[in-house]
Amino acid sequence: MDLKNVTAAASTETYDRNVLDAPTNNIYEAISVISKRAEQINTDIRKELVEKLEEFATYNDSLEEIFENKEQIEVSKFYEKLPKPHALAIQEWIDEKIYYRNTADNQGSIKA
């Protein structure tokens, strides 16, 4: 996922219910798919953030000394300004970038 080119809203936004449930014809199923994707996005972002912060980590034996690393601060600020995972998932859903299927119906939608 390219986090520098996301188009999701960074703040609260109201969505048309009919647009969200159009692919499934069931708002609860649509919300379930979106929430599962949001969990995946959150896990990916958290993993990526930890990996980047580990690159700049400095380890000391002394607990009293705390060093502030400018690179760590900049990385943290970038991730704080990103849209929340649920906003990213909703944008992917609206842009039809999420693959889902209902195993009970043996139907679904394949999106690229």
Phi and psi in degrees as GROMACS dihedral restraints (atoms count N, CA, C in turn):
[ dihedral_restraints ]
;  ai    aj    ak    al  type     phi  dphi    fc
    3     4     5     6     1   -90.3    20    10
    4     5     6     7     1   100.9    20    10
    6     7     8     9     1   -76.3    20    10
    7     8     9    10     1   -14.4    20    10
    9    10    11    12     1   -79.2    20    10
   10    11    12    13     1   -20.8    20    10
   12    13    14    15     1  -117.3    20    10
   13    14    15    16     1    36.5    20    10
   15    16    17    18     1   -79.9    20    10
   16    17    18    19     1   147.3    20    10
   18    19    20    21     1  -112.3    20    10
   19    20    21    22     1     6.5    20    10
   21    22    23    24     1   -72.3    20    10
   22    23    24    25     1   155.0    20    10
   24    25    26    27     1   -71.0    20    10
   25    26    27    28     1   137.4    20    10
   27    28    29    30     1   -84.8    20    10
   28    29    30    31     1   -15.2    20    10
   30    31    32    33     1  -124.3    20    10
   31    32    33    34     1  -178.9    20    10
   33    34    35    36     1   -63.7    20    10
   34    35    36    37     1   137.0    20    10
   36    37    38    39     1  -140.1    20    10
   37    38    39    40     1   143.7    20    10
   39    40    41    42     1   -94.6    20    10
   40    41    42    43     1   132.3    20    10
   42    43    44    45     1  -113.4    20    10
   43    44    45    46     1   149.7    20    10
   45    46    47    48     1   -72.6    20    10
   46    47    48    49     1   123.0    20    10
   48    49    50    51     1   -58.0    20    10
   49    50    51    52     1   -38.0    20    10
   51    52    53    54     1   -65.7    20    10
   52    53    54    55     1   -31.1    20    10
   54    55    56    57     1   -72.1    20    10
   55    56    57    58     1   -40.7    20    10
   57    58    59    60     1   -68.3    20    10
   58    59    60    61     1   -39.7    20    10
   60    61    62    63     1   -95.5    20    10
   61    62    63    64     1     5.1    20    10
   63    64    65    66     1   -59.4    20    10
   64    65    66    67     1   -44.7    20    10
   66    67    68    69     1   -66.2    20    10
   67    68    69    70     1   -30.0    20    10
   69    70    71    72     1  -108.1    20    10
   70    71    72    73     1   -17.3    20    10
   72    73    74    75     1    60.5    20    10
   73    74    75    76     1    22.9    20    10
   75    76    77    78     1  -150.1    20    10
   76    77    78    79     1   113.2    20    10
   78    79    80    81     1   -63.4    20    10
   79    80    81    82     1   -35.1    20    10
   81    82    83    84     1   -68.2    20    10
   82    83    84    85     1   -39.5    20    10
   84    85    86    87     1   -67.2    20    10
   85    86    87    88     1   -40.4    20    10
   87    88    89    90     1   -62.8    20    10
   88    89    90    91     1   -43.7    20    10
   90    91    92    93     1   -65.4    20    10
   91    92    93    94     1   -36.3    20    10
   93    94    95    96     1   -63.4    20    10
   94    95    96    97     1   -44.7    20    10
   96    97    98    99     1   -64.7    20    10
   97    98    99   100     1   -44.4    20    10
   99   100   101   102     1   -62.8    20    10
  100   101   102   103     1   -41.8    20    10
  102   103   104   105     1   -68.1    20    10
  103   104   105   106     1   -37.2    20    10
  105   106   107   108     1   -65.6    20    10
  106   107   108   109     1   -39.7    20    10
  108   109   110   111     1   -66.7    20    10
  109   110   111   112     1   -37.6    20    10
  111   112   113   114     1   -62.8    20    10
  112   113   114   115     1   -38.2    20    10
  114   115   116   117     1   -63.7    20    10
  115   116   117   118     1   -41.0    20    10
  117   118   119   120     1   -63.7    20    10
  118   119   120   121     1   -44.4    20    10
  120   121   122   123     1   -62.6    20    10
  121   122   123   124     1   -44.1    20    10
  123   124   125   126     1   -60.2    20    10
  124   125   126   127     1   -43.4    20    10
  126   127   128   129     1   -63.0    20    10
  127   128   129   130     1   -44.0    20    10
  129   130   131   132     1   -63.7    20    10
  130   131   132   133     1   -44.2    20    10
  132   133   134   135     1   -65.0    20    10
  133   134   135   136     1   -43.7    20    10
  135   136   137   138     1   -62.1    20    10
  136   137   138   139     1   -43.6    20    10
  138   139   140   141     1   -62.5    20    10
  139   140   141   142     1   -45.0    20    10
  141   142   143   144     1   -63.1    20    10
  142   143   144   145     1   -41.3    20    10
  144   145   146   147     1   -63.9    20    10
  145   146   147   148     1   -45.5    20    10
  147   148   149   150     1   -62.3    20    10
  148   149   150   151     1   -41.6    20    10
  150   151   152   153     1   -62.3    20    10
  151   152   153   154     1   -42.6    20    10
  153   154   155   156     1   -68.7    20    10
  154   155   156   157     1   -38.3    20    10
  156   157   158   159     1   -69.9    20    10
  157   158   159   160     1   -31.7    20    10
  159   160   161   162     1   -64.5    20    10
  160   161   162   163     1   -29.3    20    10
  162   163   164   165     1   -61.9    20    10
  163   164   165   166     1   -32.3    20    10
  165   166   167   168     1  -102.7    20    10
  166   167   168   169     1     3.5    20    10
  168   169   170   171     1   -68.7    20    10
  169   170   171   172     1   140.0    20    10
  171   172   173   174     1  -122.0    20    10
  172   173   174   175     1   131.4    20    10
  174   175   176   177     1  -109.2    20    10
  175   176   177   178     1   132.9    20    10
  177   178   179   180     1  -126.7    20    10
  178   179   180   181     1   153.9    20    10
  180   181   182   183     1   -81.2    20    10
  181   182   183   184     1   -21.4    20    10
  183   184   185   186     1   -88.5    20    10
  184   185   186   187     1   128.4    20    10
  186   187   188   189     1   -81.1    20    10
  187   188   189   190     1   -16.6    20    10
  189   190   191   192     1   -80.4    20    10
  190   191   192   193     1   -26.2    20    10
  192   193   194   195     1   -89.7    20    10
  193   194   195   196     1   126.1    20    10
  195   196   197   198     1  -124.9    20    10
  196   197   198   199     1   123.6    20    10
  198   199   200   201     1  -106.1    20    10
  199   200   201   202     1   132.9    20    10
  201   202   203   204     1   -97.4    20    10
  202   203   204   205     1   122.8    20    10
  204   205   206   207     1  -100.8    20    10
  205   206   207   208     1   124.2    20    10
  207   208   209   210     1   -62.2    20    10
  208   209   210   211     1   -36.6    20    10
  210   211   212   213     1   -65.5    20    10
  211   212   213   214     1   -41.0    20    10
  213   214   215   216     1   -63.3    20    10
  214   215   216   217     1   -40.1    20    10
  216   217   218   219     1   -64.2    20    10
  217   218   219   220     1   -43.6    20    10
  219   220   221   222     1   -64.8    20    10
  220   221   222   223     1   -41.5    20    10
  222   223   224   225     1   -63.3    20    10
  223   224   225   226     1   -44.4    20    10
  225   226   227   228     1   -62.2    20    10
  226   227   228   229     1   -42.0    20    10
  228   229   230   231     1   -63.4    20    10
  229   230   231   232     1   -39.1    20    10
  231   232   233   234     1   -60.3    20    10
  232   233   234   235     1   -46.4    20    10
  234   235   236   237     1   -71.4    20    10
  235   236   237   238     1   -28.4    20    10
  237   238   239   240     1   -69.3    20    10
  238   239   240   241     1   -30.1    20    10
  240   241   242   243     1   -83.8    20    10
  241   242   243   244     1   -11.3    20    10
  243   244   245   246     1   -65.7    20    10
  244   245   246   247     1   152.7    20    10
  246   247   248   249     1   -62.8    20    10
  247   248   249   250     1   154.1    20    10
  249   250   251   252     1   -67.5    20    10
  250   251   252   253     1   154.9    20    10
  252   253   254   255     1   -56.2    20    10
  253   254   255   256     1   -35.4    20    10
  255   256   257   258     1   -68.1    20    10
  256   257   258   259     1   -33.3    20    10
  258   259   260   261     1   -68.6    20    10
  259   260   261   262     1   -38.8    20    10
  261   262   263   264     1   -64.7    20    10
  262   263   264   265     1   -41.2    20    10
  264   265   266   267     1   -66.2    20    10
  265   266   267   268     1   -40.8    20    10
  267   268   269   270     1   -63.8    20    10
  268   269   270   271     1   -42.1    20    10
  270   271   272   273     1   -63.4    20    10
  271   272   273   274     1   -41.0    20    10
  273   274   275   276     1   -62.5    20    10
  274   275   276   277     1   -39.5    20    10
  276   277   278   279     1   -63.7    20    10
  277   278   279   280     1   -45.9    20    10
  279   280   281   282     1   -65.2    20    10
  280   281   282   283     1   -38.6    20    10
  282   283   284   285     1   -79.9    20    10
  283   284   285   286     1     3.1    20    10
  285   286   287   288     1    57.9    20    10
  286   287   288   289     1    46.0    20    10
  288   289   290   291     1  -105.4    20    10
  289   290   291   292     1     6.8    20    10
  291   292   293   294     1  -108.6    20    10
  292   293   294   295     1   129.9    20    10
  294   295   296   297     1   -89.8    20    10
  295   296   297   298     1   132.1    20    10
  297   298   299   300     1  -144.0    20    10
  298   299   300   301     1   158.5    20    10
  300   301   302   303     1  -153.6    20    10
  301   302   303   304     1   148.6    20    10
  303   304   305   306     1  -102.4    20    10
  304   305   306   307     1   111.0    20    10
  306   307   308   309     1   -68.8    20    10
  307   308   309   310     1   -22.3    20    10
  309   310   311   312     1   -71.2    20    10
  310   311   312   313     1   -34.2    20    10
  312   313   314   315     1   -94.8    20    10
  313   314   315   316     1   -13.9    20    10
  315   316   317   318     1    56.9    20    10
  316   317   318   319     1    29.7    20    10
  318   319   320   321     1  -124.1    20    10
  319   320   321   322     1   169.9    20    10
  321   322   323   324     1   172.0    20    10
  322   323   324   325     1  -169.9    20    10
  324   325   326   327     1  -133.5    20    10
  325   326   327   328     1   133.0    20    10
  327   328   329   330     1  -105.3    20    10
  328   329   330   331     1   118.7    20    10
  330   331   332   333     1  -119.1    20    10
  331   332   333   334     1   142.1    20    10
